Structures are given as structure tokens and as C-alpha cells.
Amino acid sequence: MTNHVAHPLTEAAAPGRRPAPDVEAWRLRRLVDAGFPLPLAGELAATPGIDLHALLGLLDRGCPPELAARILAPLDGERP
């Protein structure tokens, strides 16, 4: 099971803005540690509106990383 420890810098990014560099780096580490491939983890870590905890929760339930990312991706035309 993935250890979901809250980080003090996990405030939601403003819509349309990338997370702060330190937050993005922390998100990237969490996703890679959980088993996401580096390119996908990098994209998800930099995308505003992606719920990191929901991604990790899907992995904990046995969902493959690529499918978890697709499930939580914004619909076409929607802004995160």
C-alpha cells in the first residue's frame, strides 16, 4: 500500500497555473515512488487540477498508472 503522507506544500494550484517548482518536484517524487513511469509522472506532476491523492488511491486499488491517469484526466475542452 502506498503511504499517503500529506505535504505542507500541497495547496491546490490556481486553475491554469503550474504548481510551484518545489511542489511539482514533490509530486513527481511521490508519483515515481508509487510506480508511475517518469514521463507520465512528470506530466501529471506539472498539470494543475490533477488530484495526486486520487491517483495514488487508484493505484492502491490495483489500477495501472496509465489507466489511473486516464480516469482522472480532464474531459476534452475542460480546463483543470
PDB file of N, CA, C and O in Angstrom:
ATOM      1  N   MET A   1       0.842  -1.180   0.000  1.00  0.00           N
ATOM      2  CA  MET A   1       0.000   0.000   0.000  1.00  0.00           C
ATOM      3  C   MET A   1       0.886   1.240   0.000  1.00  0.00           C
ATOM      4  O   MET A   1       1.929   1.264   0.653  1.00  0.00           O
ATOM      5  N   THR A   2       0.477   2.248  -0.718  1.00  0.00           N
ATOM      6  CA  THR A   2       1.231   3.490  -0.802  1.00  0.00           C
ATOM      7  C   THR A   2       0.992   4.304   0.458  1.00  0.00           C
ATOM      8  O   THR A   2      -0.142   4.425   0.921  1.00  0.00           O
ATOM      9  N   ASN A   3       2.057   4.859   1.008  1.00  0.00           N
ATOM     10  CA  ASN A   3       1.957   5.685   2.195  1.00  0.00           C
ATOM     11  C   ASN A   3       1.565   7.094   1.780  1.00  0.00           C
ATOM     12  O   ASN A   3       2.343   7.773   1.110  1.00  0.00           O
ATOM     13  N   HIS A   4       0.385   7.544   2.161  1.00  0.00           N
ATOM     14  CA  HIS A   4      -0.130   8.856   1.781  1.00  0.00           C
ATOM     15  C   HIS A   4       0.098   9.841   2.915  1.00  0.00           C
ATOM     16  O   HIS A   4      -0.782  10.047   3.750  1.00  0.00           O
ATOM     17  N   VAL A   5       1.259  10.440   2.947  1.00  0.00           N
ATOM     18  CA  VAL A   5       1.570  11.433   3.963  1.00  0.00           C
ATOM     19  C   VAL A   5       1.373  12.803   3.349  1.00  0.00           C
ATOM     20  O   VAL A   5       1.936  13.109   2.298  1.00  0.00           O
ATOM     21  N   ALA A   6       0.583  13.615   3.999  1.00  0.00           N
ATOM     22  CA  ALA A   6       0.327  14.961   3.483  1.00  0.00           C
ATOM     23  C   ALA A   6       1.608  15.779   3.536  1.00  0.00           C
ATOM     24  O   ALA A   6       2.430  15.606   4.436  1.00  0.00           O
ATOM     25  N   HIS A   7       1.769  16.654   2.584  1.00  0.00           N
ATOM     26  CA  HIS A   7       2.927  17.521   2.495  1.00  0.00           C
ATOM     27  C   HIS A   7       2.447  18.940   2.731  1.00  0.00           C
ATOM     28  O   HIS A   7       1.360  19.293   2.274  1.00  0.00           O
ATOM     29  N   PRO A   8       3.213  19.765   3.424  1.00  0.00           N
ATOM     30  CA  PRO A   8       2.748  21.120   3.728  1.00  0.00           C
ATOM     31  C   PRO A   8       2.574  22.005   2.506  1.00  0.00           C
ATOM     32  O   PRO A   8       1.938  23.054   2.605  1.00  0.00           O
ATOM     33  N   LEU A   9       3.111  21.623   1.369  1.00  0.00           N
ATOM     34  CA  LEU A   9       3.019  22.466   0.181  1.00  0.00           C
ATOM     35  C   LEU A   9       2.044  21.917  -0.848  1.00  0.00           C
ATOM     36  O   LEU A   9       2.243  22.104  -2.048  1.00  0.00           O
ATOM     37  N   THR A  10       0.988  21.238  -0.395  1.00  0.00           N
ATOM     38  CA  THR A  10       0.072  20.602  -1.336  1.00  0.00           C
ATOM     39  C   THR A  10      -1.168  21.433  -1.628  1.00  0.00           C
ATOM     40  O   THR A  10      -2.182  20.899  -2.076  1.00  0.00           O
ATOM     41  N   GLU A  11      -1.096  22.717  -1.380  1.00  0.00           N
ATOM     42  CA  GLU A  11      -2.251  23.548  -1.703  1.00  0.00           C
ATOM     43  C   GLU A  11      -2.514  23.462  -3.193  1.00  0.00           C
ATOM     44  O   GLU A  11      -1.589  23.378  -4.001  1.00  0.00           O
ATOM     45  N   ALA A  12      -3.780  23.483  -3.540  1.00  0.00           N
ATOM     46  CA  ALA A  12      -4.149  23.364  -4.956  1.00  0.00           C
ATOM     47  C   ALA A  12      -3.611  24.555  -5.735  1.00  0.00           C
ATOM     48  O   ALA A  12      -3.671  25.695  -5.275  1.00  0.00           O
ATOM     49  N   ALA A  13      -3.096  24.278  -6.898  1.00  0.00           N
ATOM     50  CA  ALA A  13      -2.621  25.349  -7.768  1.00  0.00           C
ATOM     51  C   ALA A  13      -3.823  26.083  -8.354  1.00  0.00           C
ATOM     52  O   ALA A  13      -4.889  25.499  -8.548  1.00  0.00           O
ATOM     53  N   ALA A  14      -3.636  27.358  -8.630  1.00  0.00           N
ATOM     54  CA  ALA A  14      -4.704  28.123  -9.261  1.00  0.00           C
ATOM     55  C   ALA A  14      -4.977  27.534 -10.643  1.00  0.00           C
ATOM     56  O   ALA A  14      -4.051  27.067 -11.305  1.00  0.00           O
ATOM     57  N   PRO A  15      -6.230  27.548 -11.086  1.00  0.00           N
ATOM     58  CA  PRO A  15      -6.548  26.988 -12.405  1.00  0.00           C
ATOM     59  C   PRO A  15      -5.665  27.581 -13.493  1.00  0.00           C
ATOM     60  O   PRO A  15      -5.477  28.795 -13.568  1.00  0.00           O
ATOM     61  N   GLY A  16      -5.127  26.704 -14.336  1.00  0.00           N
ATOM     62  CA  GLY A  16      -4.313  27.148 -15.445  1.00  0.00           C
ATOM     63  C   GLY A  16      -2.868  27.447 -15.106  1.00  0.00           C
ATOM     64  O   GLY A  16      -2.087  27.771 -16.000  1.00  0.00           O
ATOM     65  N   ARG A  17      -2.488  27.350 -13.846  1.00  0.00           N
ATOM     66  CA  ARG A  17      -1.111  27.632 -13.443  1.00  0.00           C
ATOM     67  C   ARG A  17      -0.440  26.359 -12.988  1.00  0.00           C
ATOM     68  O   ARG A  17      -1.048  25.528 -12.314  1.00  0.00           O
ATOM     69  N   ARG A  18       0.830  26.210 -13.362  1.00  0.00           N
ATOM     70  CA  ARG A  18       1.608  25.067 -12.902  1.00  0.00           C
ATOM     71  C   ARG A  18       1.864  25.211 -11.415  1.00  0.00           C
ATOM     72  O   ARG A  18       1.937  26.325 -10.897  1.00  0.00           O
ATOM     73  N   PRO A  19       2.002  24.079 -10.723  1.00  0.00           N
ATOM     74  CA  PRO A  19       2.371  24.148  -9.311  1.00  0.00           C
ATOM     75  C   PRO A  19       3.746  24.788  -9.155  1.00  0.00           C
ATOM     76  O   PRO A  19       4.546  24.793 -10.091  1.00  0.00           O
ATOM     77  N   ALA A  20       4.016  25.325  -7.974  1.00  0.00           N
ATOM     78  CA  ALA A  20       5.332  25.882  -7.668  1.00  0.00           C
ATOM     79  C   ALA A  20       6.383  24.792  -7.888  1.00  0.00           C
ATOM     80  O   ALA A  20       6.081  23.611  -7.719  1.00  0.00           O
ATOM     81  N   PRO A  21       7.602  25.163  -8.260  1.00  0.00           N
ATOM     82  CA  PRO A  21       8.633  24.155  -8.553  1.00  0.00           C
ATOM     83  C   PRO A  21       8.870  23.142  -7.433  1.00  0.00           C
ATOM     84  O   PRO A  21       9.063  21.957  -7.707  1.00  0.00           O
ATOM     85  N   ASP A  22       8.859  23.588  -6.185  1.00  0.00           N
ATOM     86  CA  ASP A  22       9.082  22.634  -5.094  1.00  0.00           C
ATOM     87  C   ASP A  22       7.896  21.685  -4.929  1.00  0.00           C
ATOM     88  O   ASP A  22       8.081  20.517  -4.586  1.00  0.00           O
ATOM     89  N   VAL A  23       6.702  22.168  -5.165  1.00  0.00           N
ATOM     90  CA  VAL A  23       5.513  21.321  -5.092  1.00  0.00           C
ATOM     91  C   VAL A  23       5.523  20.330  -6.252  1.00  0.00           C
ATOM     92  O   VAL A  23       5.226  19.149  -6.073  1.00  0.00           O
ATOM     93  N   GLU A  24       5.865  20.816  -7.434  1.00  0.00           N
ATOM     94  CA  GLU A  24       5.930  19.939  -8.603  1.00  0.00           C
ATOM     95  C   GLU A  24       6.972  18.835  -8.398  1.00  0.00           C
ATOM     96  O   GLU A  24       6.732  17.682  -8.753  1.00  0.00           O
ATOM     97  N   ALA A  25       8.117  19.184  -7.832  1.00  0.00           N
ATOM     98  CA  ALA A  25       9.169  18.187  -7.569  1.00  0.00           C
ATOM     99  C   ALA A  25       8.687  17.156  -6.555  1.00  0.00           C
ATOM    100  O   ALA A  25       8.954  15.964  -6.708  1.00  0.00           O
ATOM    101  N   TRP A  26       7.979  17.604  -5.522  1.00  0.00           N
ATOM    102  CA  TRP A  26       7.459  16.682  -4.515  1.00  0.00           C
ATOM    103  C   TRP A  26       6.428  15.750  -5.144  1.00  0.00           C
ATOM    104  O   TRP A  26       6.441  14.545  -4.892  1.00  0.00           O
ATOM    105  N   ARG A  27       5.534  16.306  -5.963  1.00  0.00           N
ATOM    106  CA  ARG A  27       4.511  15.485  -6.630  1.00  0.00           C
ATOM    107  C   ARG A  27       5.172  14.460  -7.544  1.00  0.00           C
ATOM    108  O   ARG A  27       4.753  13.303  -7.584  1.00  0.00           O
ATOM    109  N   LEU A  28       6.195  14.873  -8.273  1.00  0.00           N
ATOM    110  CA  LEU A  28       6.916  13.964  -9.167  1.00  0.00           C
ATOM    111  C   LEU A  28       7.522  12.807  -8.381  1.00  0.00           C
ATOM    112  O   LEU A  28       7.384  11.650  -8.779  1.00  0.00           O
ATOM    113  N   ARG A  29       8.189  13.106  -7.271  1.00  0.00           N
ATOM    114  CA  ARG A  29       8.778  12.043  -6.442  1.00  0.00           C
ATOM    115  C   ARG A  29       7.713  11.076  -5.940  1.00  0.00           C
ATOM    116  O   ARG A  29       7.916   9.862  -5.971  1.00  0.00           O
ATOM    117  N   ARG A  30       6.601  11.592  -5.487  1.00  0.00           N
ATOM    118  CA  ARG A  30       5.522  10.730  -4.966  1.00  0.00           C
ATOM    119  C   ARG A  30       4.992   9.804  -6.062  1.00  0.00           C
ATOM    120  O   ARG A  30       4.763   8.620  -5.816  1.00  0.00           O
ATOM    121  N   LEU A  31       4.799  10.337  -7.260  1.00  0.00           N
ATOM    122  CA  LEU A  31       4.260   9.539  -8.358  1.00  0.00           C
ATOM    123  C   LEU A  31       5.257   8.479  -8.828  1.00  0.00           C
ATOM    124  O   LEU A  31       4.876   7.334  -9.067  1.00  0.00           O
ATOM    125  N   VAL A  32       6.510   8.847  -8.959  1.00  0.00           N
ATOM    126  CA  VAL A  32       7.536   7.880  -9.368  1.00  0.00           C
ATOM    127  C   VAL A  32       7.678   6.796  -8.305  1.00  0.00           C
ATOM    128  O   VAL A  32       7.758   5.612  -8.632  1.00  0.00           O
ATOM    129  N   ASP A  33       7.710   7.193  -7.039  1.00  0.00           N
ATOM    130  CA  ASP A  33       7.813   6.215  -5.943  1.00  0.00           C
ATOM    131  C   ASP A  33       6.629   5.252  -5.934  1.00  0.00           C
ATOM    132  O   ASP A  33       6.762   4.099  -5.524  1.00  0.00           O
ATOM    133  N   ALA A  34       5.471   5.732  -6.389  1.00  0.00           N
ATOM    134  CA  ALA A  34       4.263   4.895  -6.407  1.00  0.00           C
ATOM    135  C   ALA A  34       4.230   3.950  -7.600  1.00  0.00           C
ATOM    136  O   ALA A  34       3.430   3.015  -7.627  1.00  0.00           O
ATOM    137  N   GLY A  35       5.107   4.189  -8.606  1.00  0.00           N
ATOM    138  CA  GLY A  35       5.153   3.283  -9.739  1.00  0.00           C
ATOM    139  C   GLY A  35       4.786   3.885 -11.080  1.00  0.00           C
ATOM    140  O   GLY A  35       4.719   3.164 -12.075  1.00  0.00           O
ATOM    141  N   PHE A  36       4.547   5.192 -11.136  1.00  0.00           N
ATOM    142  CA  PHE A  36       4.260   5.826 -12.412  1.00  0.00           C
ATOM    143  C   PHE A  36       5.549   5.930 -13.223  1.00  0.00           C
ATOM    144  O   PHE A  36       6.597   6.251 -12.662  1.00  0.00           O
ATOM    145  N   PRO A  37       5.497   5.666 -14.532  1.00  0.00           N
ATOM    146  CA  PRO A  37       6.679   5.875 -15.371  1.00  0.00           C
ATOM    147  C   PRO A  37       7.067   7.355 -15.342  1.00  0.00           C
ATOM    148  O   PRO A  37       6.201   8.227 -15.271  1.00  0.00           O
ATOM    149  N   LEU A  38       8.361   7.632 -15.398  1.00  0.00           N
ATOM    150  CA  LEU A  38       8.855   9.003 -15.258  1.00  0.00           C
ATOM    151  C   LEU A  38       8.189   9.998 -16.217  1.00  0.00           C
ATOM    152  O   LEU A  38       7.786  11.068 -15.762  1.00  0.00           O
ATOM    153  N   PRO A  39       8.051   9.710 -17.511  1.00  0.00           N
ATOM    154  CA  PRO A  39       7.416  10.707 -18.389  1.00  0.00           C
ATOM    155  C   PRO A  39       5.972  11.033 -17.977  1.00  0.00           C
ATOM    156  O   PRO A  39       5.570  12.197 -17.982  1.00  0.00           O
ATOM    157  N   LEU A  40       5.210  10.015 -17.626  1.00  0.00           N
ATOM    158  CA  LEU A  40       3.826  10.226 -17.203  1.00  0.00           C
ATOM    159  C   LEU A  40       3.794  10.954 -15.861  1.00  0.00           C
ATOM    160  O   LEU A  40       2.981  11.858 -15.667  1.00  0.00           O
ATOM    161  N   ALA A  41       4.659  10.574 -14.949  1.00  0.00           N
ATOM    162  CA  ALA A  41       4.723  11.231 -13.638  1.00  0.00           C
ATOM    163  C   ALA A  41       5.053  12.712 -13.800  1.00  0.00           C
ATOM    164  O   ALA A  41       4.465  13.557 -13.124  1.00  0.00           O
ATOM    165  N   GLY A  42       5.986  13.030 -14.688  1.00  0.00           N
ATOM    166  CA  GLY A  42       6.347  14.425 -14.920  1.00  0.00           C
ATOM    167  C   GLY A  42       5.193  15.237 -15.461  1.00  0.00           C
ATOM    168  O   GLY A  42       4.970  16.374 -15.046  1.00  0.00           O
ATOM    169  N   GLU A  43       4.462  14.652 -16.387  1.00  0.00           N
ATOM    170  CA  GLU A  43       3.303  15.349 -16.962  1.00  0.00           C
ATOM    171  C   GLU A  43       2.230  15.575 -15.901  1.00  0.00           C
ATOM    172  O   GLU A  43       1.675  16.668 -15.793  1.00  0.00           O
ATOM    173  N   LEU A  44       1.944  14.544 -15.126  1.00  0.00           N
ATOM    174  CA  LEU A  44       0.911  14.662 -14.092  1.00  0.00           C
ATOM    175  C   LEU A  44       1.317  15.629 -12.985  1.00  0.00           C
ATOM    176  O   LEU A  44       0.490  16.392 -12.486  1.00  0.00           O
ATOM    177  N   ALA A  45       2.585  15.595 -12.603  1.00  0.00           N
ATOM    178  CA  ALA A  45       3.068  16.472 -11.533  1.00  0.00           C
ATOM    179  C   ALA A  45       2.949  17.943 -11.921  1.00  0.00           C
ATOM    180  O   ALA A  45       2.723  18.798 -11.064  1.00  0.00           O
ATOM    181  N   ALA A  46       3.101  18.236 -13.206  1.00  0.00           N
ATOM    182  CA  ALA A  46       3.071  19.623 -13.684  1.00  0.00           C
ATOM    183  C   ALA A  46       1.680  20.101 -14.066  1.00  0.00           C
ATOM    184  O   ALA A  46       1.489  21.290 -14.322  1.00  0.00           O
ATOM    185  N   THR A  47       0.701  19.194 -14.109  1.00  0.00           N
ATOM    186  CA  THR A  47      -0.638  19.567 -14.562  1.00  0.00           C
ATOM    187  C   THR A  47      -1.488  20.055 -13.399  1.00  0.00           C
ATOM    188  O   THR A  47      -1.731  19.312 -12.448  1.00  0.00           O
ATOM    189  N   PRO A  48      -1.944  21.314 -13.474  1.00  0.00           N
ATOM    190  CA  PRO A  48      -2.816  21.803 -12.404  1.00  0.00           C
ATOM    191  C   PRO A  48      -4.147  21.058 -12.420  1.00  0.00           C
ATOM    192  O   PRO A  48      -4.651  20.688 -13.481  1.00  0.00           O
ATOM    193  N   GLY A  49      -4.695  20.851 -11.260  1.00  0.00           N
ATOM    194  CA  GLY A  49      -6.002  20.217 -11.151  1.00  0.00           C
ATOM    195  C   GLY A  49      -5.969  18.706 -11.075  1.00  0.00           C
ATOM    196  O   GLY A  49      -7.015  18.092 -10.859  1.00  0.00           O
ATOM    197  N   ILE A  50      -4.814  18.077 -11.242  1.00  0.00           N
ATOM    198  CA  ILE A  50      -4.715  16.625 -11.110  1.00  0.00           C
ATOM    199  C   ILE A  50      -4.619  16.290  -9.625  1.00  0.00           C
ATOM    200  O   ILE A  50      -3.734  16.783  -8.926  1.00  0.00           O
ATOM    201  N   ASP A  51      -5.519  15.465  -9.159  1.00  0.00           N
ATOM    202  CA  ASP A  51      -5.580  15.094  -7.738  1.00  0.00           C
ATOM    203  C   ASP A  51      -4.603  13.956  -7.466  1.00  0.00           C
ATOM    204  O   ASP A  51      -4.872  12.797  -7.782  1.00  0.00           O
ATOM    205  N   LEU A  52      -3.466  14.309  -6.874  1.00  0.00           N
ATOM    206  CA  LEU A  52      -2.425  13.341  -6.571  1.00  0.00           C
ATOM    207  C   LEU A  52      -2.937  12.221  -5.675  1.00  0.00           C
ATOM    208  O   LEU A  52      -2.635  11.052  -5.913  1.00  0.00           O
ATOM    209  N   HIS A  53      -3.696  12.560  -4.664  1.00  0.00           N
ATOM    210  CA  HIS A  53      -4.187  11.549  -3.729  1.00  0.00           C
ATOM    211  C   HIS A  53      -5.172  10.594  -4.399  1.00  0.00           C
ATOM    212  O   HIS A  53      -5.201   9.405  -4.079  1.00  0.00           O
ATOM    213  N   ALA A  54      -5.974  11.105  -5.322  1.00  0.00           N
ATOM    214  CA  ALA A  54      -6.884  10.222  -6.058  1.00  0.00           C
ATOM    215  C   ALA A  54      -6.104   9.263  -6.956  1.00  0.00           C
ATOM    216  O   ALA A  54      -6.455   8.089  -7.067  1.00  0.00           O
ATOM    217  N   LEU A  55      -5.038   9.766  -7.602  1.00  0.00           N
ATOM    218  CA  LEU A  55      -4.186   8.894  -8.416  1.00  0.00           C
ATOM    219  C   LEU A  55      -3.593   7.773  -7.573  1.00  0.00           C
ATOM    220  O   LEU A  55      -3.637   6.606  -7.961  1.00  0.00           O
ATOM    221  N   LEU A  56      -3.042   8.130  -6.426  1.00  0.00           N
ATOM    222  CA  LEU A  56      -2.425   7.133  -5.553  1.00  0.00           C
ATOM    223  C   LEU A  56      -3.464   6.168  -5.002  1.00  0.00           C
ATOM    224  O   LEU A  56      -3.173   4.987  -4.813  1.00  0.00           O
ATOM    225  N   GLY A  57      -4.654   6.651  -4.746  1.00  0.00           N
ATOM    226  CA  GLY A  57      -5.726   5.788  -4.271  1.00  0.00           C
ATOM    227  C   GLY A  57      -6.124   4.747  -5.307  1.00  0.00           C
ATOM    228  O   GLY A  57      -6.382   3.593  -4.966  1.00  0.00           O
ATOM    229  N   LEU A  58      -6.173   5.158  -6.580  1.00  0.00           N
ATOM    230  CA  LEU A  58      -6.481   4.203  -7.641  1.00  0.00           C
ATOM    231  C   LEU A  58      -5.387   3.137  -7.736  1.00  0.00           C
ATOM    232  O   LEU A  58      -5.687   1.957  -7.921  1.00  0.00           O
ATOM    233  N   LEU A  59      -4.132   3.544  -7.612  1.00  0.00           N
ATOM    234  CA  LEU A  59      -3.035   2.570  -7.635  1.00  0.00           C
ATOM    235  C   LEU A  59      -3.153   1.594  -6.472  1.00  0.00           C
ATOM    236  O   LEU A  59      -2.922   0.396  -6.636  1.00  0.00           O
ATOM    237  N   ASP A  60      -3.507   2.100  -5.312  1.00  0.00           N
ATOM    238  CA  ASP A  60      -3.670   1.233  -4.137  1.00  0.00           C
ATOM    239  C   ASP A  60      -4.748   0.179  -4.369  1.00  0.00           C
ATOM    240  O   ASP A  60      -4.710  -0.899  -3.775  1.00  0.00           O
ATOM    241  N   ARG A  61      -5.705   0.496  -5.232  1.00  0.00           N
ATOM    242  CA  ARG A  61      -6.801  -0.441  -5.528  1.00  0.00           C
ATOM    243  C   ARG A  61      -6.479  -1.353  -6.712  1.00  0.00           C
ATOM    244  O   ARG A  61      -7.330  -2.118  -7.164  1.00  0.00           O
ATOM    245  N   GLY A  62      -5.230  -1.265  -7.215  1.00  0.00           N
ATOM    246  CA  GLY A  62      -4.796  -2.160  -8.271  1.00  0.00           C
ATOM    247  C   GLY A  62      -4.893  -1.611  -9.681  1.00  0.00           C
ATOM    248  O   GLY A  62      -4.675  -2.348 -10.643  1.00  0.00           O
ATOM    249  N   CYS A  63      -5.210  -0.350  -9.824  1.00  0.00           N
ATOM    250  CA  CYS A  63      -5.334   0.256 -11.146  1.00  0.00           C
ATOM    251  C   CYS A  63      -3.933   0.544 -11.703  1.00  0.00           C
ATOM    252  O   CYS A  63      -3.092   1.085 -10.985  1.00  0.00           O
ATOM    253  N   PRO A  64      -3.671   0.198 -12.955  1.00  0.00           N
ATOM    254  CA  PRO A  64      -2.378   0.533 -13.560  1.00  0.00           C
ATOM    255  C   PRO A  64      -2.212   2.059 -13.666  1.00  0.00           C
ATOM    256  O   PRO A  64      -3.200   2.774 -13.837  1.00  0.00           O
ATOM    257  N   PRO A  65      -0.979   2.560 -13.566  1.00  0.00           N
ATOM    258  CA  PRO A  65      -0.757   4.012 -13.607  1.00  0.00           C
ATOM    259  C   PRO A  65      -1.355   4.706 -14.828  1.00  0.00           C
ATOM    260  O   PRO A  65      -1.963   5.769 -14.698  1.00  0.00           O
ATOM    261  N   GLU A  66      -1.188   4.122 -16.000  1.00  0.00           N
ATOM    262  CA  GLU A  66      -1.694   4.761 -17.211  1.00  0.00           C
ATOM    263  C   GLU A  66      -3.219   4.888 -17.188  1.00  0.00           C
ATOM    264  O   GLU A  66      -3.769   5.900 -17.623  1.00  0.00           O
ATOM    265  N   LEU A  67      -3.891   3.864 -16.684  1.00  0.00           N
ATOM    266  CA  LEU A  67      -5.348   3.910 -16.599  1.00  0.00           C
ATOM    267  C   LEU A  67      -5.795   4.910 -15.538  1.00  0.00           C
ATOM    268  O   LEU A  67      -6.768   5.635 -15.745  1.00  0.00           O
ATOM    269  N   ALA A  68      -5.108   4.959 -14.422  1.00  0.00           N
ATOM    270  CA  ALA A  68      -5.442   5.935 -13.374  1.00  0.00           C
ATOM    271  C   ALA A  68      -5.347   7.350 -13.928  1.00  0.00           C
ATOM    272  O   ALA A  68      -6.206   8.188 -13.652  1.00  0.00           O
ATOM    273  N   ALA A  69      -4.300   7.618 -14.711  1.00  0.00           N
ATOM    274  CA  ALA A  69      -4.140   8.946 -15.305  1.00  0.00           C
ATOM    275  C   ALA A  69      -5.285   9.248 -16.275  1.00  0.00           C
ATOM    276  O   ALA A  69      -5.784  10.373 -16.314  1.00  0.00           O
ATOM    277  N   ARG A  70      -5.698   8.258 -17.049  1.00  0.00           N
ATOM    278  CA  ARG A  70      -6.810   8.470 -17.988  1.00  0.00           C
ATOM    279  C   ARG A  70      -8.123   8.705 -17.251  1.00  0.00           C
ATOM    280  O   ARG A  70      -8.923   9.547 -17.657  1.00  0.00           O
ATOM    281  N   ILE A  71      -8.343   7.972 -16.182  1.00  0.00           N
ATOM    282  CA  ILE A  71      -9.576   8.117 -15.414  1.00  0.00           C
ATOM    283  C   ILE A  71      -9.702   9.524 -14.849  1.00  0.00           C
ATOM    284  O   ILE A  71     -10.789  10.102 -14.855  1.00  0.00           O
ATOM    285  N   LEU A  72      -8.603  10.075 -14.363  1.00  0.00           N
ATOM    286  CA  LEU A  72      -8.646  11.387 -13.708  1.00  0.00           C
ATOM    287  C   LEU A  72      -8.321  12.552 -14.632  1.00  0.00           C
ATOM    288  O   LEU A  72      -8.284  13.698 -14.186  1.00  0.00           O
ATOM    289  N   ALA A  73      -8.086  12.277 -15.914  1.00  0.00           N
ATOM    290  CA  ALA A  73      -7.791  13.355 -16.859  1.00  0.00           C
ATOM    291  C   ALA A  73      -9.034  14.203 -17.076  1.00  0.00           C
ATOM    292  O   ALA A  73     -10.152  13.687 -17.082  1.00  0.00           O
ATOM    293  N   PRO A  74      -8.835  15.517 -17.258  1.00  0.00           N
ATOM    294  CA  PRO A  74      -9.982  16.370 -17.577  1.00  0.00           C
ATOM    295  C   PRO A  74     -10.588  15.948 -18.906  1.00  0.00           C
ATOM    296  O   PRO A  74      -9.883  15.459 -19.789  1.00  0.00           O
ATOM    297  N   LEU A  75     -11.886  16.136 -19.047  1.00  0.00           N
ATOM    298  CA  LEU A  75     -12.551  15.846 -20.313  1.00  0.00           C
ATOM    299  C   LEU A  75     -12.051  16.818 -21.382  1.00  0.00           C
ATOM    300  O   LEU A  75     -11.615  17.924 -21.064  1.00  0.00           O
ATOM    301  N   ASP A  76     -12.114  16.408 -22.631  1.00  0.00           N
ATOM    302  CA  ASP A  76     -11.693  17.279 -23.725  1.00  0.00           C
ATOM    303  C   ASP A  76     -12.412  18.613 -23.612  1.00  0.00           C
ATOM    304  O   ASP A  76     -13.629  18.666 -23.434  1.00  0.00           O
ATOM    305  N   GLY A  77     -11.649  19.679 -23.717  1.00  0.00           N
ATOM    306  CA  GLY A  77     -12.226  21.016 -23.674  1.00  0.00           C
ATOM    307  C   GLY A  77     -12.402  21.562 -22.273  1.00  0.00           C
ATOM    308  O   GLY A  77     -12.666  22.753 -22.112  1.00  0.00           O
ATOM    309  N   GLU A  78     -12.262  20.721 -21.246  1.00  0.00           N
ATOM    310  CA  GLU A  78     -12.389  21.204 -19.876  1.00  0.00           C
ATOM    311  C   GLU A  78     -11.059  21.740 -19.408  1.00  0.00           C
ATOM    312  O   GLU A  78     -10.009  21.202 -19.761  1.00  0.00           O
ATOM    313  N   ARG A  79     -11.092  22.766 -18.636  1.00  0.00           N
ATOM    314  CA  ARG A  79      -9.882  23.287 -18.025  1.00  0.00           C
ATOM    315  C   ARG A  79      -9.760  22.665 -16.654  1.00  0.00           C
ATOM    316  O   ARG A  79     -10.757  22.546 -15.943  1.00  0.00           O
ATOM    317  N   PRO A  80      -8.556  22.262 -16.262  1.00  0.00           N
ATOM    318  CA  PRO A  80      -8.384  21.684 -14.920  1.00  0.00           C
ATOM    319  C   PRO A  80      -8.657  22.689 -13.828  1.00  0.00           C
ATOM    320  O   PRO A  80      -8.556  22.359 -12.646  1.00  0.00           O
TER     321      PRO A  80
END
